[in-house]
C-alpha cells in the first residue's frame, strides 16, 4: 500500500489529536487537488461530525459513496448524522448497510445500537448490538461507550457504570469517563448530610477534581466540583447544630429531670461536652478536610470567596459552634441568657436550611 498523501497524513494526525477544525482545512485542500480521494471525503465527514456540522456530514459522505458505494465508514458516519438531524428511519437504513458491509467490525454494531435506540420498543435490540460491539472489541473505548449509551437508555445503570469503569481501565485519562464517574459519585452522594449518602460527598468532590485535572477547561466539571464542595459546606451546619444540642444538654439550658433548677452544670459534664464537640468537628470535618486532595481544598476556599451563600453557611456554622462553646463554658446561674443564645443560633440556621430545601424543590 502506498503512503498517504502528505496533506492526508497531517489531517489524520490532527484528527487523532482532536483538532478537527485544522484537519478539516487540510482535507479541504487535499480534495481541491484530488476530488476522487474517497478516504479524504470520509475523514472530512468525520471532522464535520465532531464539529456538529451534520448537514455537511451528509454532503461529504455522499461524495464518498458516489465514488465508493460500499464504503462502510461513510454509511456509519451517515448513521450518526441522520440521528442528530432527527431522521431515525434513514439512520437505521444507514446502520444496517454498515453492518452488511462490515459484519465483523464493532463500529457497525455500535452504529446499529445508536440507530435502534431511537425507538423505545427496540432498545433491547440496541443493548444487544452494543454488547456485541464490546464482545468484538473488549479493549476499545468506543465499544464500551456505545454500551454505556445503550445501557443508559435501557435503564441498566449497573451496566452503564461498568462500561465507564472499563473505559477507565483502558484509558485512565479519558476525560469523558472521568467526568461520568464523577457524576455517578455525585448521584451516590445525594441525600441528607450525616447519612450514608452525605458521607460520600468527599468521594464525589475527589472524582470531579480528578476529572478536572484531566480537562481543566471543562465548565461542567468545574460546576460539578463546586456543587459537591457546596454540599459539603452545607453539611458543616449539621455538625454545628449537633454541637449546639450537646451544649444545651450539658449546660442544662432547659429544665429536665428531677432537679430542674440545679445550676450551674457540673464542671466535669461541661468539660466532657467540650471534648465531645471537638470530636464532632475533628472527625466530621477537619479529618475529612485534611484527607482531601489539594484541588478540592482550593476549590472549597475559592467557593467561599466567590459565593455569598457559601460565606453565609460558614458564618452560621461558626456562630452555632461559638454559641455552643459559650453556653457550655460559662457557669450560668440562671437560664434566660443561654436560652436566648440557643434560640438565636438555632432558629436562623434552621430557617436557612428550610429555605434551601424549598428552593431545590421549586
C-alpha positions as a Markdown table, in Angstrom:
| # | Residue | x | y | z |
|---|---|---|---|---|
| 1 | Unk | 0.0 | 0.0 | 0.0 |
| 2 | Unk | 1.4 | 3.4 | -1.0 |
| 3 | Unk | 2.0 | 6.1 | 1.6 |
| 4 | Unk | -0.9 | 8.5 | 2.1 |
| 5 | Unk | -0.7 | 12.0 | 0.6 |
| 6 | Unk | 1.2 | 14.4 | 3.0 |
| 7 | Unk | -1.9 | 16.6 | 3.5 |
| 8 | Unk | -4.0 | 13.5 | 4.3 |
| 9 | Unk | -1.3 | 12.2 | 6.7 |
| 10 | Unk | -1.2 | 15.5 | 8.5 |
| 11 | Unk | -5.0 | 15.6 | 8.7 |
| 12 | Unk | -5.1 | 12.1 | 10.2 |
| 13 | Unk | -2.6 | 13.1 | 12.9 |
| 14 | Unk | -4.7 | 16.2 | 13.7 |
| 15 | Unk | -7.9 | 14.1 | 14.0 |
| 16 | Unk | -6.1 | 11.8 | 16.5 |
| 17 | Unk | -5.3 | 15.0 | 18.5 |
| 18 | Unk | -9.0 | 16.0 | 18.2 |
| 19 | Unk | -8.0 | 19.2 | 16.3 |
| 20 | Unk | -10.9 | 18.7 | 13.9 |
| 21 | Unk | -11.1 | 22.3 | 12.6 |
| 22 | Unk | -7.5 | 22.2 | 11.4 |
| 23 | Unk | -7.9 | 18.8 | 10.0 |
| 24 | Unk | -10.9 | 20.0 | 8.1 |
| 25 | Unk | -8.9 | 22.7 | 6.5 |
| 26 | Unk | -6.2 | 20.3 | 5.3 |
| 27 | Unk | -8.7 | 17.8 | 4.0 |
| 28 | Unk | -10.5 | 20.5 | 2.0 |
| 29 | Unk | -7.1 | 21.4 | 0.4 |
| 30 | Unk | -6.5 | 17.8 | -0.4 |
| 31 | Unk | -9.9 | 17.4 | -2.1 |
| 32 | Unk | -9.3 | 20.5 | -4.1 |
| 33 | Unk | -6.3 | 18.8 | -5.5 |
| 34 | Unk | -7.9 | 15.3 | -5.9 |
| 35 | Unk | -11.7 | 15.2 | -5.6 |
| 36 | Unk | -11.6 | 11.4 | -6.1 |
| 37 | Unk | -9.9 | 10.7 | -2.8 |
| 38 | Unk | -12.6 | 8.6 | -1.0 |
| 39 | Unk | -10.6 | 8.3 | 2.2 |
| 40 | Unk | -10.2 | 12.1 | 2.4 |
| 41 | Unk | -14.0 | 12.6 | 1.9 |
| 42 | Unk | -14.7 | 10.1 | 4.7 |
| 43 | Unk | -12.3 | 11.8 | 7.0 |
| 44 | Unk | -13.7 | 15.2 | 6.2 |
| 45 | Unk | -17.1 | 13.8 | 7.1 |
| 46 | Unk | -15.8 | 12.7 | 10.4 |
| 47 | Unk | -14.4 | 16.2 | 11.1 |
| 48 | Unk | -17.8 | 17.7 | 10.3 |
| 49 | Unk | -19.5 | 15.1 | 12.6 |
| 50 | Unk | -17.2 | 16.0 | 15.5 |
| 51 | Unk | -17.8 | 19.7 | 14.8 |
| 52 | Unk | -21.6 | 19.1 | 14.9 |
| 53 | Unk | -22.0 | 20.1 | 11.2 |
| 54 | Unk | -24.4 | 17.3 | 10.4 |
| 55 | Unk | -25.7 | 18.5 | 7.0 |
| 56 | Unk | -22.1 | 18.8 | 5.9 |
| 57 | Unk | -21.6 | 15.2 | 7.0 |
| 58 | Unk | -24.3 | 14.0 | 4.6 |
| 59 | Unk | -22.8 | 16.1 | 1.8 |
| 60 | Unk | -19.2 | 14.8 | 2.2 |
| 61 | Unk | -20.2 | 11.1 | 2.8 |
| 62 | Unk | -22.5 | 11.4 | -0.2 |
| 63 | Unk | -19.5 | 12.4 | -2.3 |
| 64 | Unk | -17.6 | 9.4 | -0.9 |
| 65 | Unk | -20.4 | 7.0 | -1.7 |
| 66 | Unk | -20.7 | 8.3 | -5.2 |
| 67 | Unk | -17.1 | 7.2 | -5.7 |
| 68 | Unk | -17.3 | 4.0 | -3.5 |
| 69 | Unk | -20.9 | 2.9 | -2.8 |
| 70 | Unk | -19.8 | 0.2 | -0.4 |
| 71 | Unk | -17.6 | 2.2 | 1.9 |
| 72 | Unk | -18.8 | 1.1 | 5.4 |
| 73 | Unk | -17.3 | 4.1 | 7.2 |
| 74 | Unk | -19.3 | 6.5 | 5.0 |
| 75 | Unk | -22.5 | 4.7 | 5.8 |
| 76 | Unk | -21.6 | 4.7 | 9.5 |
| 77 | Unk | -21.0 | 8.4 | 9.6 |
| 78 | Unk | -24.3 | 9.0 | 7.9 |
| 79 | Unk | -26.0 | 7.0 | 10.7 |
| 80 | Unk | -24.9 | 9.4 | 13.3 |
| 81 | Unk | -25.6 | 12.5 | 11.2 |
| 82 | Unk | -29.2 | 11.3 | 10.5 |
| 83 | Unk | -29.7 | 10.6 | 14.2 |
| 84 | Unk | -28.6 | 14.1 | 15.1 |
| 85 | Unk | -30.8 | 15.6 | 12.5 |
| 86 | Unk | -33.9 | 13.7 | 13.8 |
| 87 | Unk | -34.2 | 11.3 | 10.8 |
| 88 | Unk | -34.2 | 7.9 | 12.6 |
| 89 | Unk | -35.5 | 5.8 | 9.7 |
| 90 | Unk | -32.7 | 6.9 | 7.4 |
| 91 | Unk | -30.2 | 6.4 | 10.3 |
| 92 | Unk | -31.4 | 2.8 | 10.7 |
| 93 | Unk | -31.1 | 2.1 | 7.0 |
| 94 | Unk | -27.5 | 3.5 | 7.0 |
| 95 | Unk | -26.6 | 1.4 | 10.1 |
| 96 | Unk | -28.0 | -1.7 | 8.5 |
| 97 | Unk | -26.0 | -1.1 | 5.4 |
| 98 | Unk | -22.9 | -0.6 | 7.5 |
| 99 | Unk | -23.5 | -3.9 | 9.2 |
| 100 | Unk | -24.0 | -5.7 | 5.9 |
| 101 | Unk | -20.7 | -4.3 | 4.6 |
| 102 | Unk | -18.6 | -4.8 | 7.7 |
| 103 | Unk | -20.2 | -7.5 | 9.9 |
| 104 | Unk | -17.1 | -8.2 | 11.8 |
| 105 | Unk | -16.3 | -4.6 | 12.9 |
| 106 | Unk | -17.5 | -3.4 | 16.3 |
| 107 | Unk | -18.2 | 0.0 | 14.8 |
| 108 | Unk | -21.0 | -1.4 | 12.7 |
| 109 | Unk | -22.8 | -2.8 | 15.8 |
| 110 | Unk | -22.2 | 0.5 | 17.6 |
| 111 | Unk | -23.9 | 2.4 | 14.8 |
| 112 | Unk | -26.7 | -0.1 | 14.7 |
| 113 | Unk | -27.2 | 0.3 | 18.5 |
| 114 | Unk | -27.2 | 4.1 | 18.1 |
| 115 | Unk | -30.0 | 3.9 | 15.4 |
| 116 | Unk | -32.1 | 1.3 | 17.2 |
| 117 | Unk | -32.1 | 3.4 | 20.4 |
| 118 | Unk | -34.4 | 5.9 | 18.6 |
| 119 | Unk | -37.3 | 3.5 | 19.2 |
| 120 | Unk | -38.3 | 2.7 | 22.8 |
| 121 | Unk | -39.6 | -0.7 | 21.7 |
| 122 | Unk | -36.3 | -1.6 | 20.1 |
| 123 | Unk | -34.0 | -0.5 | 22.9 |
| 124 | Unk | -33.4 | -4.2 | 24.0 |
| 125 | Unk | -32.1 | -4.7 | 20.4 |
| 126 | Unk | -29.9 | -1.7 | 20.8 |
| 127 | Unk | -28.5 | -3.1 | 24.0 |
| 128 | Unk | -27.8 | -6.4 | 22.4 |
| 129 | Unk | -26.0 | -4.7 | 19.5 |
| 130 | Unk | -23.8 | -2.8 | 21.9 |
| 131 | Unk | -23.0 | -5.9 | 23.8 |
| 132 | Unk | -21.9 | -7.5 | 20.5 |
| 133 | Unk | -19.7 | -4.4 | 19.8 |
| 134 | Unk | -17.9 | -4.9 | 23.2 |
| 135 | Unk | -17.5 | -8.6 | 22.5 |
| 136 | Unk | -15.8 | -7.9 | 19.2 |
| 137 | Unk | -13.6 | -5.1 | 20.7 |
| 138 | Unk | -13.3 | -5.6 | 24.5 |
| 139 | Unk | -10.3 | -3.2 | 24.7 |
| 140 | Unk | -11.8 | -0.4 | 22.6 |
| 141 | Unk | -13.1 | 2.7 | 24.3 |
| 142 | Unk | -15.7 | 3.4 | 21.6 |
| 143 | Unk | -17.3 | 0.0 | 22.0 |
| 144 | Unk | -17.8 | 0.5 | 25.8 |
| 145 | Unk | -19.1 | 4.0 | 25.2 |
| 146 | Unk | -21.7 | 2.5 | 22.8 |
| 147 | Unk | -22.6 | 0.0 | 25.5 |
| 148 | Unk | -22.9 | 2.8 | 28.1 |
| 149 | Unk | -25.3 | 4.7 | 25.9 |
| 150 | Unk | -27.5 | 1.7 | 25.2 |
| 151 | Unk | -27.5 | 0.7 | 28.9 |
| 152 | Unk | -28.4 | 4.2 | 30.0 |
| 153 | Unk | -31.4 | 4.5 | 27.7 |
| 154 | Unk | -32.5 | 0.9 | 28.6 |
| 155 | Unk | -32.4 | 1.7 | 32.4 |
| 156 | Unk | -29.4 | -0.7 | 33.0 |
| 157 | Unk | -27.5 | 1.7 | 35.3 |
| 158 | Unk | -25.3 | -1.2 | 36.6 |
| 159 | Unk | -24.1 | -2.0 | 33.1 |
| 160 | Unk | -23.6 | 1.7 | 32.3 |
| 161 | Unk | -21.4 | 2.2 | 35.4 |
| 162 | Unk | -19.4 | -0.9 | 34.5 |
| 163 | Unk | -18.9 | 0.5 | 31.0 |
| 164 | Unk | -17.4 | 3.6 | 32.5 |
| 165 | Unk | -15.1 | 1.6 | 34.7 |
| 166 | Unk | -14.0 | -0.4 | 31.6 |
| 167 | Unk | -13.2 | 2.8 | 29.7 |
| 168 | Unk | -11.0 | 4.0 | 32.6 |
| 169 | Unk | -9.3 | 0.6 | 32.7 |
| 170 | Unk | -8.4 | 1.0 | 29.0 |
| 171 | Unk | -7.6 | 4.8 | 29.3 |
| 172 | Unk | -7.3 | 6.1 | 32.8 |
| 173 | Unk | -7.1 | 9.7 | 31.5 |
| 174 | Unk | -10.3 | 9.5 | 29.4 |
| 175 | Unk | -11.9 | 12.9 | 30.2 |
| 176 | Unk | -15.4 | 11.8 | 29.4 |
| 177 | Unk | -15.3 | 8.7 | 31.6 |
| 178 | Unk | -13.6 | 10.7 | 34.4 |
| 179 | Unk | -16.5 | 13.2 | 34.2 |
| 180 | Unk | -19.1 | 10.5 | 34.1 |
| 181 | Unk | -17.5 | 8.7 | 37.1 |
| 182 | Unk | -17.7 | 12.0 | 39.0 |
| 183 | Unk | -21.4 | 12.3 | 38.0 |
| 184 | Unk | -22.1 | 8.9 | 39.4 |
| 185 | Unk | -20.2 | 9.7 | 42.6 |
| 186 | Unk | -22.4 | 12.8 | 42.9 |
| 187 | Unk | -25.6 | 10.7 | 42.5 |
| 188 | Unk | -24.4 | 8.3 | 45.2 |
| 189 | Unk | -23.7 | 11.2 | 47.5 |
| 190 | Unk | -27.2 | 12.6 | 47.0 |
| 191 | Unk | -29.1 | 12.7 | 50.3 |
| 192 | Unk | -29.2 | 14.4 | 53.7 |
| 193 | Unk | -25.9 | 15.2 | 55.4 |
| 194 | Unk | -24.7 | 12.9 | 58.2 |
| 195 | Unk | -26.2 | 9.9 | 56.4 |
| 196 | Unk | -24.5 | 7.2 | 54.4 |
| 197 | Unk | -25.3 | 9.2 | 51.3 |
| 198 | Unk | -24.0 | 12.5 | 52.5 |
| 199 | Unk | -20.8 | 10.8 | 53.7 |
| 200 | Unk | -19.9 | 10.1 | 50.1 |
| 201 | Unk | -19.7 | 13.8 | 49.2 |
| 202 | Unk | -15.8 | 13.9 | 49.6 |
| 203 | Unk | -15.6 | 11.0 | 47.1 |
| 204 | Unk | -17.7 | 12.9 | 44.7 |
| 205 | Unk | -15.6 | 16.0 | 45.1 |
| 206 | Unk | -12.4 | 13.9 | 44.6 |
| 207 | Unk | -13.8 | 12.4 | 41.4 |
| 208 | Unk | -14.7 | 15.8 | 40.0 |
| 209 | Unk | -11.2 | 17.1 | 40.9 |
| 210 | Unk | -9.6 | 14.1 | 39.1 |
| 211 | Unk | -11.7 | 14.7 | 36.0 |
| 212 | Unk | -11.0 | 18.4 | 36.1 |
| 213 | Unk | -7.2 | 17.8 | 36.3 |
| 214 | Unk | -7.5 | 15.9 | 33.0 |
| 215 | Unk | -9.6 | 18.6 | 31.4 |
| 216 | Unk | -9.1 | 21.9 | 33.1 |
| 217 | Unk | -11.3 | 23.8 | 30.6 |
| 218 | Unk | -14.4 | 21.7 | 31.2 |
| 219 | Unk | -17.0 | 24.0 | 32.8 |
| 220 | Unk | -19.5 | 21.2 | 33.6 |
| 221 | Unk | -16.8 | 19.5 | 35.7 |
| 222 | Unk | -16.0 | 22.8 | 37.4 |
| 223 | Unk | -19.7 | 23.2 | 38.2 |
| 224 | Unk | -19.9 | 19.7 | 39.4 |
| 225 | Unk | -16.9 | 20.2 | 41.8 |
| 226 | Unk | -18.4 | 23.4 | 43.0 |
| 227 | Unk | -21.7 | 21.7 | 43.7 |
| 228 | Unk | -20.1 | 18.8 | 45.6 |
| 229 | Unk | -18.0 | 21.3 | 47.7 |
| 230 | Unk | -21.0 | 23.4 | 48.4 |
| 231 | Unk | -23.0 | 20.5 | 49.7 |
| 232 | Unk | -20.1 | 19.6 | 51.9 |
| 233 | Unk | -20.2 | 23.1 | 53.3 |
| 234 | Unk | -23.9 | 22.7 | 53.9 |
| 235 | Unk | -23.1 | 19.6 | 55.9 |
| 236 | Unk | -21.0 | 21.6 | 58.4 |
| 237 | Unk | -24.1 | 23.3 | 59.7 |
| 238 | Unk | -25.4 | 20.0 | 60.9 |
| 239 | Unk | -22.2 | 19.5 | 62.8 |
| 240 | Unk | -22.6 | 22.9 | 64.4 |
| 241 | Unk | -26.2 | 22.2 | 65.3 |
| 242 | Unk | -25.2 | 19.0 | 66.9 |
| 243 | Unk | -22.7 | 20.8 | 69.0 |
| 244 | Unk | -25.4 | 23.3 | 70.0 |
| 245 | Unk | -27.7 | 20.5 | 71.2 |
| 246 | Unk | -24.8 | 18.9 | 73.1 |
| 247 | Unk | -24.1 | 22.2 | 74.8 |
| 248 | Unk | -27.8 | 22.8 | 75.7 |
| 249 | Unk | -28.0 | 19.3 | 77.3 |
| 250 | Unk | -24.7 | 19.6 | 79.1 |
| 251 | Unk | -25.3 | 23.2 | 80.3 |
| 252 | Unk | -28.9 | 22.4 | 81.4 |
| 253 | Unk | -30.3 | 25.2 | 79.3 |
| 254 | Unk | -33.7 | 23.7 | 79.6 |
| 255 | Unk | -35.3 | 22.2 | 82.8 |
| 256 | Unk | -35.1 | 18.4 | 82.7 |
| 257 | Unk | -35.0 | 15.6 | 85.2 |
| 258 | Unk | -35.9 | 15.6 | 88.9 |
| 259 | Unk | -33.9 | 18.7 | 89.8 |
| 260 | Unk | -34.6 | 21.3 | 87.0 |
| 261 | Unk | -33.1 | 24.2 | 89.0 |
| 262 | Unk | -29.6 | 22.7 | 89.5 |
| 263 | Unk | -27.3 | 25.3 | 88.0 |
| 264 | Unk | -24.6 | 25.6 | 87.1 |
| 265 | Unk | -24.0 | 22.3 | 85.5 |
| 266 | Unk | -21.1 | 20.3 | 86.9 |
| 267 | Unk | -17.7 | 21.3 | 85.6 |
| 268 | Unk | -16.9 | 17.7 | 84.6 |
| 269 | Unk | -20.0 | 17.5 | 82.5 |
| 270 | Unk | -19.3 | 20.7 | 80.7 |
| 271 | Unk | -15.7 | 19.7 | 80.0 |
| 272 | Unk | -16.9 | 16.4 | 78.7 |
| 273 | Unk | -19.3 | 18.3 | 76.4 |
| 274 | Unk | -16.4 | 20.4 | 75.0 |
| 275 | Unk | -14.4 | 17.3 | 74.3 |
| 276 | Unk | -17.4 | 15.8 | 72.6 |
| 277 | Unk | -17.9 | 18.9 | 70.4 |
| 278 | Unk | -14.2 | 18.8 | 69.5 |
| 279 | Unk | -14.6 | 15.2 | 68.4 |
| 280 | Unk | -17.6 | 16.1 | 66.3 |
| 281 | Unk | -15.6 | 18.7 | 64.4 |
| 282 | Unk | -12.4 | 16.7 | 64.4 |
| 283 | Unk | -13.9 | 13.5 | 62.8 |
| 284 | Unk | -16.8 | 15.2 | 61.0 |
| 285 | Unk | -14.9 | 18.0 | 59.2 |
| 286 | Unk | -11.2 | 18.5 | 60.0 |
| 287 | Unk | -10.0 | 15.0 | 59.5 |
| 288 | Unk | -12.0 | 14.7 | 56.3 |
| 289 | Unk | -10.8 | 18.1 | 55.1 |
| 290 | Unk | -7.1 | 17.2 | 55.7 |
| 291 | Unk | -7.6 | 14.0 | 53.7 |
| 292 | Unk | -8.8 | 15.8 | 50.6 |
| 293 | Unk | -6.6 | 16.4 | 47.6 |
| 294 | Unk | -5.2 | 19.9 | 47.2 |
| 295 | Unk | -7.6 | 20.7 | 44.3 |
| 296 | Unk | -10.7 | 20.1 | 46.4 |
| 297 | Unk | -9.4 | 22.2 | 49.3 |
| 298 | Unk | -8.5 | 25.1 | 46.9 |
| 299 | Unk | -12.0 | 24.8 | 45.4 |
| 300 | Unk | -13.6 | 25.0 | 48.8 |
| 301 | Unk | -11.9 | 28.2 | 49.7 |
| 302 | Unk | -12.4 | 29.6 | 46.2 |
| 303 | Unk | -16.1 | 28.9 | 46.5 |
| 304 | Unk | -16.3 | 30.7 | 49.9 |
| 305 | Unk | -14.7 | 33.7 | 48.3 |
| 306 | Unk | -16.9 | 33.7 | 45.2 |
| 307 | Unk | -20.3 | 32.8 | 46.6 |
| 308 | Unk | -22.1 | 34.8 | 49.2 |
| 309 | Unk | -24.3 | 31.9 | 50.2 |
| 310 | Unk | -21.3 | 29.8 | 50.9 |
| 311 | Unk | -20.0 | 32.5 | 53.2 |
| 312 | Unk | -23.3 | 32.6 | 55.0 |
| 313 | Unk | -23.1 | 28.9 | 55.6 |
| 314 | Unk | -19.6 | 29.1 | 57.0 |
| 315 | Unk | -20.7 | 32.0 | 59.2 |
| 316 | Unk | -23.7 | 30.1 | 60.5 |
| 317 | Unk | -21.6 | 27.1 | 61.3 |
| 318 | Unk | -19.1 | 29.2 | 63.2 |
| 319 | Unk | -21.8 | 31.1 | 65.0 |
| 320 | Unk | -23.6 | 28.0 | 66.2 |
| 321 | Unk | -20.3 | 26.4 | 67.3 |
| 322 | Unk | -19.2 | 29.6 | 69.1 |
| 323 | Unk | -22.6 | 29.8 | 70.8 |
| 324 | Unk | -22.3 | 26.2 | 71.9 |
| 325 | Unk | -18.9 | 26.8 | 73.4 |
| 326 | Unk | -20.1 | 29.9 | 75.3 |
| 327 | Unk | -23.2 | 28.0 | 76.6 |
| 328 | Unk | -21.1 | 25.1 | 77.9 |
| 329 | Unk | -18.2 | 27.1 | 79.2 |
| 330 | Unk | -19.8 | 29.8 | 81.3 |
| 331 | Unk | -21.2 | 28.6 | 84.7 |
| 332 | Unk | -24.6 | 30.0 | 84.3 |
| 333 | Unk | -26.7 | 30.6 | 87.4 |
| 334 | Unk | -29.9 | 31.2 | 85.6 |
| 335 | Unk | -31.3 | 30.1 | 82.2 |
| 336 | Unk | -32.6 | 33.2 | 80.4 |
| 337 | Unk | -29.3 | 34.2 | 78.7 |
| 338 | Unk | -28.2 | 30.7 | 77.5 |
| 339 | Unk | -31.8 | 30.0 | 76.3 |
| 340 | Unk | -31.8 | 33.3 | 74.2 |
| 341 | Unk | -28.4 | 32.4 | 72.8 |
| 342 | Unk | -29.6 | 28.9 | 71.9 |
| 343 | Unk | -32.7 | 30.1 | 70.0 |
| 344 | Unk | -30.8 | 32.9 | 68.3 |
| 345 | Unk | -28.3 | 30.4 | 66.9 |
| 346 | Unk | -30.8 | 27.6 | 66.2 |
| 347 | Unk | -33.8 | 29.4 | 64.5 |
| 348 | Unk | -32.0 | 31.4 | 61.8 |
| 349 | Unk | -29.9 | 28.4 | 60.8 |
| 350 | Unk | -32.9 | 26.1 | 60.5 |
| 351 | Unk | -34.8 | 28.7 | 58.6 |
| 352 | Unk | -31.9 | 28.9 | 56.1 |
| 353 | Unk | -31.9 | 25.1 | 55.7 |
| 354 | Unk | -35.6 | 25.1 | 55.1 |
| 355 | Unk | -35.3 | 27.9 | 52.5 |
| 356 | Unk | -32.6 | 26.0 | 50.7 |
| 357 | Unk | -34.7 | 22.8 | 50.5 |
| 358 | Unk | -37.7 | 24.7 | 49.4 |
| 359 | Unk | -35.7 | 26.4 | 46.6 |
| 360 | Unk | -34.4 | 23.0 | 45.5 |
| 361 | Unk | -37.9 | 21.6 | 45.4 |
| 362 | Unk | -39.1 | 24.5 | 43.4 |
